[in-house]
Amino acid sequence: MTRRTLPGKPAATLTFEALPPAKGSRAPFAESWWGRAWLHSLEKSSLDSGRLSRGRTYARGGAVGQVTIAPGSAAAPVHGSRPAPYRSKVTVEQLTDQQWDRLLDMIAERAANIAALLDSEMPAGLADDAAAAGVPLLPGPRDLDPACSCPDWGYPCKHAAALCYQVARLLDRDPFVLLLLRGRGEPELMDELGRRNTARASAEATAYASTGGPDPAAPPARPGDPARPAFASRTAPQPLPALPPLPERPGHGPALVDSAVPEPGLDPAALELLAADTATRAHHLLAAALGARHADTAPPAPLTEWQDAVRLAATHPTMDDFARIASNCGRTPTELAAATRAWHHGGTASLDVLENPWNPPTSRLERDRQALRADWADGRPPRLRSWRNRWTVEGRDAQLRLGQDGLWYPYTKNQSTWWPAGPPDADPAVVLTALLVT
């Protein structure tokens, strides 16, 4: 997710690039506590559950474009039935200055909340603490006001509903979006919290010093430094040494094409390609080793000669090398081009879907057909012609293919050749919606 300040806009106005289609029709739409809480408030305030359901399907299918978040509003283009997208907006009631003061005072009084916020985290308990202070962070039934350029007068229409659902996915990634919708951005809040925290710590340290130490009537303390002055000093521990940085790009091997005396039977250009590919793979291995989940990642299975050739073509897509790889594999350039595109969308699993039709269990196909009918935005999905693991849209050069990994892959037809057209998903409604929208 890309988050940036819009040029020429106030510092608190942010734009988030369009999110990819959501995974699965039965999985929760939002994963975080904040995202689920937003959806709960949205679904309680909606007057039209049918349009809300269709908006959820639109959002799952990737119909919502980049979202602009500003104090009190969220806006985005949403693709519907016509080629040009509609302009949808939802207005959120902002907190008053008095409510912000109560909220910030409450945060400053609770060490756990202020520590989390200063670390750019939003604890779930903050919502309950704010409600106890009389400040509703999550929107209530009258706090959301949707609007859209479409002719539908629903409250909300399915396009504005899709935008509201997309905001839930943004909250999964950045819960500070909720505070911006309520009126203030993260930098402003962090500055104010820092000032209040410093002032509070200074006041407590002064009060402690003015008493001349602990109360003589109090029980004797254990040896050591008093905790309150130690916390008030806010002395940060020394950071751990940083890991060595990952190079921005793989290195370059020696230039062999212009060698004066090449070895007999040696193709310098091919050797240069293999050296460059080795450097690229080493760079990927180092990136994986430095990743947080390295210990949980299983090593990849060995590749066949054809799979490795496709991987090589996908990694180094220059015309000379591409033609050489296709020729050495006994394949046409078109076959290698389709295989390379499949590789970009899922590696070996996607390549298997391209080349190997198979017979899925009838129960799986029937279950996915029922899910497609239940989740389709307009209630009736397009007619599909079925053959083995492939569903072809009648009257359109569009096709879905079920892989043995349980995912549906989109395809489009161009001059009698079926081409991979995007990333896969377990939900055929998500894949088909994205395929027909584009």
C-alpha positions in Angstrom: 0.0 0.0 0.0 1.4 3.4 -1.0 0.6 6.3 1.3 1.7 9.8 0.5 0.7 13.4 1.0 -1.1 14.9 -1.9 0.9 17.8 -3.6 -0.8 21.1 -3.2 -3.1 19.8 -0.4 -3.0 20.3 3.4 -0.4 18.2 5.2 -3.2 16.0 6.7 -4.6 15.0 3.3 -3.3 11.6 2.2 -3.8 9.4 -0.9 -3.7 5.6 -0.9 -3.1 3.7 -4.1 -5.8 1.3 -5.3 -5.7 -2.0 -3.4 -5.7 -5.4 -5.2 -8.8 -7.6 -5.1 -9.5 -9.0 -1.6 -8.9 -12.7 -1.0 -11.8 -15.1 -0.7 -15.5 -14.5 -0.6 -16.0 -16.1 2.9 -13.0 -14.8 4.6 -13.5 -11.7 6.8 -13.3 -8.6 4.7 -11.3 -6.8 7.4 -8.5 -8.5 9.4 -7.6 -6.0 12.2 -9.7 -5.0 15.2 -10.0 -1.5 13.8 -11.1 -2.6 10.4 -13.8 -5.0 11.8 -15.0 -2.3 14.2 -15.4 0.2 11.3 -17.4 -2.4 9.3 -19.6 -3.1 12.4 -20.4 0.6 12.6 -21.0 0.9 8.9 -23.4 -2.1 8.8 -25.4 -0.8 11.8 -25.8 2.6 10.1 -26.8 1.4 6.7 -30.5 1.6 5.6 -30.0 -0.8 2.6 -28.3 -4.1 3.3 -28.7 -5.2 -0.3 -26.7 -2.3 -1.7 -24.2 -2.7 1.1 -23.7 -6.4 0.1 -23.2 -5.3 -3.6 -20.7 -2.7 -2.4 -18.7 -5.3 -0.5 -18.5 -7.4 -3.7 -17.4 -4.3 -5.7 -14.6 -3.6 -3.2 -13.5 -7.3 -3.1 -13.3 -7.2 -6.9 -10.9 -4.3 -7.0 -13.4 -1.7 -8.4 -12.3 1.0 -6.0 -9.5 3.3 -7.3 -7.1 5.3 -5.2 -8.6 6.6 -2.0 -8.0 10.2 -0.8 -8.4 10.6 3.0 -8.8 14.1 4.4 -10.1 15.4 7.8 -13.8 14.5 7.7 -14.0 12.7 4.4 -12.9 9.8 2.2 -13.2 9.9 -1.6 -12.4 7.6 -4.5 -13.3 6.7 -8.1 -15.4 3.5 -8.2 -15.9 1.5 -11.4 -19.5 0.5 -12.1 -21.5 -0.5 -15.2 -20.3 2.3 -17.4 -16.7 2.8 -18.7 -16.0 5.9 -16.7 -15.8 5.5 -12.9 -18.2 7.2 -10.6 -17.0 9.7 -8.0 -17.9 8.5 -4.5 -17.4 10.2 -1.2 -18.3 9.5 2.4 -18.3 12.4 4.9 -17.4 11.6 8.6 -18.4 13.8 11.4 -15.2 15.4 12.9 -14.5 15.6 16.6 -14.8 19.0 18.2 -11.8 20.8 19.8 -13.2 20.0 23.2 -13.5 16.3 22.3 -9.9 16.3 21.0 -8.7 17.8 24.3 -10.5 15.1 26.3 -9.1 12.4 24.1 -5.5 13.7 24.3 -5.8 14.1 28.1 -7.1 10.6 28.4 -4.2 9.2 26.3 -1.6 11.2 28.2 -2.9 9.7 31.5 -2.5 6.1 30.4 1.1 5.0 29.9 0.2 2.0 27.7 -1.8 4.1 25.2 0.7 6.9 24.9 3.6 4.4 24.5 1.8 2.6 21.7 0.8 5.8 19.9 4.4 7.2 20.1 5.5 3.9 18.4 2.9 4.5 15.6 0.5 1.8 16.9 -3.2 2.1 17.7 -4.2 -0.2 20.6 -7.7 -1.6 20.4 -8.4 -0.6 24.0 -8.1 3.1 22.9 -11.7 3.0 21.5 -13.1 1.9 24.9 -11.0 4.4 26.8 -12.1 7.2 24.5 -15.8 6.2 24.8 -15.5 6.2 28.6 -14.2 9.8 28.2 -17.2 10.7 26.1 -15.3 10.7 22.8 -16.7 8.3 20.1 -13.8 7.3 17.8 -15.8 4.9 15.7 -18.7 6.4 13.7 -22.2 6.0 14.9 -25.4 5.7 12.8 -25.6 9.4 12.0 -21.8 10.1 11.6 -21.5 8.8 8.0 -22.9 10.7 5.1 -22.3 9.0 1.7 -22.5 10.7 -1.7 -21.9 9.5 -5.3 -22.2 10.8 -8.9 -24.2 7.8 -9.9 -28.0 8.0 -10.4 -28.7 5.6 -7.5 -30.3 7.3 -4.5 -29.7 4.4 -2.1 -28.3 5.1 1.3 -25.6 4.3 0.6 -25.4 3.4 -3.1 -23.3 0.4 -3.9 -20.4 2.6 -5.1 -20.2 4.6 -1.9 -20.6 1.3 0.1 -17.6 -0.1 -1.8 -15.6 3.0 -0.7 -16.6 2.4 2.9 -15.5 -1.2 2.7 -12.2 -0.1 1.2 -11.7 2.2 4.1 -11.9 -0.9 6.4 -9.0 -2.4 4.4 -7.0 0.8 4.8 -7.6 0.6 8.6 -6.1 -2.9 8.5 -2.9 -1.3 7.2 -3.0 2.1 9.0 -5.5 2.6 11.8 -4.4 6.3 12.1 -6.7 6.7 9.1 -9.6 6.8 11.5 -8.1 9.7 13.5 -7.5 11.6 10.3 -11.2 11.0 9.3 -12.1 12.3 12.7 -10.2 15.5 12.0 -6.5 15.3 12.8 -3.5 13.7 11.1 -0.9 11.5 12.7 2.0 14.1 12.7 -0.2 16.7 14.4 -1.3 14.2 17.0 2.2 12.9 17.7 3.5 16.4 18.2 0.7 17.3 20.6 1.1 14.0 22.5 4.8 14.5 22.8 4.3 18.0 24.3 1.7 16.7 26.8 3.8 13.8 27.8 6.9 15.9 28.3 4.9 18.5 30.3 3.3 15.8 32.4 6.6 14.0 33.2 8.2 17.3 34.1 5.4 18.2 36.4 5.6 14.9 38.2 9.4 15.1 38.5 9.0 18.6 40.0 6.3 17.5 42.4 8.5 14.5 43.5 11.5 16.7 44.1 9.5 19.3 46.1 8.5 16.7 48.6 12.2 16.0 49.4 11.9 12.3 48.5 9.6 9.6 49.7 7.2 9.9 52.6 8.9 8.9 55.9 5.8 7.1 57.0 5.8 5.0 53.9 7.2 1.4 53.9 10.9 1.2 53.2 11.6 0.9 49.5 13.9 -1.7 48.0 17.4 -0.5 47.0 17.6 1.0 43.6 16.6 4.2 41.7 13.0 5.5 42.1 10.9 4.4 39.1 9.1 7.8 38.6 12.2 9.9 37.9 13.7 7.1 35.8 10.6 7.0 33.6 10.3 10.8 33.6 13.9 11.1 32.2 12.8 9.1 29.1 16.3 7.9 28.6 16.1 5.6 25.6 18.2 2.4 25.6 21.0 2.1 23.1 19.7 0.7 19.8 21.0 -2.7 18.5 23.5 -2.5 15.7 21.8 -2.4 12.3 21.9 -5.3 9.9 24.0 -4.8 6.9 21.9 -3.1 4.2 20.6 -5.1 1.2 22.1 -3.8 -2.0 19.6 -2.0 -4.2 20.2 -4.3 -7.1 22.3 -7.3 -8.0 25.9 -6.8 -9.1 27.2 -7.2 -12.7 29.5 -10.0 -13.8 32.5 -9.6 -16.1 32.0 -8.5 -19.7 32.7 -11.6 -21.9 31.1 -10.7 -25.2 34.0 -8.6 -26.3 36.7 -11.0 -25.1 39.6 -11.1 -27.6 40.1 -14.9 -27.6 36.9 -16.8 -26.6 37.2 -20.5 -25.8 36.1 -22.9 -28.5 32.5 -24.0 -28.1 31.8 -21.2 -25.5 29.0 -18.7 -26.1 30.2 -15.6 -24.2 26.7 -13.9 -24.4 25.1 -17.0 -22.8 27.7 -17.1 -20.1 27.2 -13.5 -19.3 23.4 -14.2 -19.0 24.0 -17.0 -16.6 26.4 -14.9 -14.5 23.8 -12.1 -14.3 21.1 -14.6 -13.4 23.3 -16.1 -10.6 23.8 -12.6 -9.2 20.0 -11.9 -9.3 19.2 -15.2 -7.5 21.9 -14.5 -4.9 20.3 -11.1 -4.3 16.9 -12.7 -3.8 18.3 -15.3 -1.4 20.0 -12.6 0.7 16.7 -10.6 0.8 14.9 -13.7 2.0 17.6 -14.4 4.6 17.2 -10.8 6.0 13.4 -11.1 6.1 11.5 -11.4 9.3 9.9 -14.8 8.3 13.1 -16.5 7.0 13.0 -19.3 9.6 9.3 -20.1 8.7 10.0 -20.3 4.9 10.5 -23.7 3.3 13.0 -24.0 0.5 11.5 -24.0 -3.0 11.2 -27.3 -4.9 13.7 -28.0 -7.6 12.7 -26.7 -11.1 12.5 -28.7 -14.2 14.6 -27.6 -17.2 11.5 -25.9 -18.8 10.5 -24.2 -15.6 14.0 -22.9 -15.1 14.1 -21.6 -18.7 10.8 -19.8 -18.1 12.1 -18.3 -14.9 15.3 -17.2 -16.7 13.2 -15.5 -19.4 11.0 -13.8 -16.9 14.1 -12.5 -15.0 16.0 -11.3 -18.0 13.4 -10.3 -20.7 15.8 -8.9 -23.4 14.9 -9.8 -26.9 18.2 -11.6 -27.8 18.2 -13.7 -24.7 14.4 -14.4 -25.1 14.8 -15.7 -28.6 17.8 -17.9 -27.6 15.9 -19.4 -24.7 12.8 -20.2 -26.8 15.0 -21.8 -29.5 17.0 -24.0 -27.1 13.7 -25.3 -25.5 12.1 -26.1 -28.8 9.3 -23.6 -28.2 8.0 -20.7 -30.2 8.5 -17.1 -28.9 4.7 -16.8 -28.4 4.7 -20.0 -26.2 7.6 -18.6 -24.1 6.0 -15.2 -23.9 2.7 -16.7 -22.5 4.7 -18.9 -20.1 6.7 -15.9 -18.9 3.6 -13.9 -18.2 2.1 -16.9 -16.3 5.3 -17.1 -14.2 5.0 -13.4 -13.2 1.5 -14.2 -11.8 2.4 -17.3 -9.7 5.6 -19.1 -10.6 5.4 -22.9 -11.1 1.7 -23.1 -10.0 0.6 -20.5 -12.6 2.7 -22.2 -15.3 1.0 -25.5 -14.6 -2.4 -23.9 -15.0 -1.3 -22.5 -18.4 -0.1 -25.8 -19.8 -1.9 -28.7 -18.0 -5.8 -28.9 -18.0 -7.1 -31.3 -15.3 -10.4 -32.6 -13.9 -11.3 -31.0 -10.6 -13.7 -32.7 -8.2 -17.3 -32.0 -9.2 -18.1 -30.9 -5.7 -15.5 -28.2 -5.8 -16.8 -26.8 -9.1 -20.4 -26.8 -7.9 -19.5 -25.1 -4.6 -17.6 -22.3 -6.5 -20.6 -21.9 -8.9 -22.9 -21.4 -6.0 -20.5 -18.9 -4.4 -20.2 -17.0 -7.8 -24.0 -16.7 -8.0 -24.3 -15.6 -4.3 -21.5 -13.0 -4.5 -22.1 -11.5 -7.9 -22.8 -7.8 -7.7 -25.9 -7.7 -9.9 -27.3 -11.0 -8.8 -26.8 -12.9 -12.1 -23.2 -13.7 -13.3 -22.4 -14.1 -17.0 -23.0 -17.4 -18.7 -20.0 -19.7 -18.5 -19.0 -22.7 -20.7 -17.2 -25.3 -18.7 -14.5 -27.7 -19.8 -12.4 -29.6 -17.3 -10.9 -26.9 -15.0 -11.7 -24.0 -17.4 -14.8 -21.7 -17.4 -15.1 -19.5 -20.5 -17.4 -16.5 -20.5 -19.8 -16.8 -23.4 -19.6 -13.9 -25.9 -16.3 -12.6 -24.3 -12.7 -13.5 -24.8 -12.4 -14.1 -21.0 -11.8 -17.3 -19.1 -11.2 -18.6 -15.6 -8.9 -21.6 -14.9 -8.8 -23.5 -11.6 -5.3 -24.5 -10.5 -4.4 -27.5 -8.4 -3.4 -25.0 -5.8 -7.1 -24.2 -5.3 -6.9 -20.7 -6.9 -8.7 -19.3 -9.9 -6.5 -17.7 -12.6 -7.9 -15.1 -15.1 -7.2 -15.4 -18.9 -7.9 -13.3 -22.0 -7.8 -14.4 -25.6 -5.8 -12.6 -28.3 -5.5 -14.0 -31.8 -6.4 -17.5 -30.9 -4.0 -17.6 -27.9 -5.1 -17.5 -24.3 -2.9 -15.2 -22.2 -2.7 -15.0 -18.4 -4.4 -11.8 -17.4 -3.7 -11.2 -13.7 -3.1 -12.6 -10.2 -5.2 -15.5 -9.0 -7.7 -15.7 -6.1 -9.6 -18.5 -4.3 -12.9 -16.6 -5.0 -14.0 -16.9 -8.7 -16.3 -13.8 -8.2 -13.3 -11.7 -7.3 -11.3 -12.9 -10.3 -14.2 -12.6 -12.8 -15.2 -9.1 -11.6 -11.6 -7.8 -12.0 -11.4 -9.5 -15.4 -14.6 -8.0 -16.8 -13.9 -4.5 -15.2 -10.6 -4.3 -17.0 
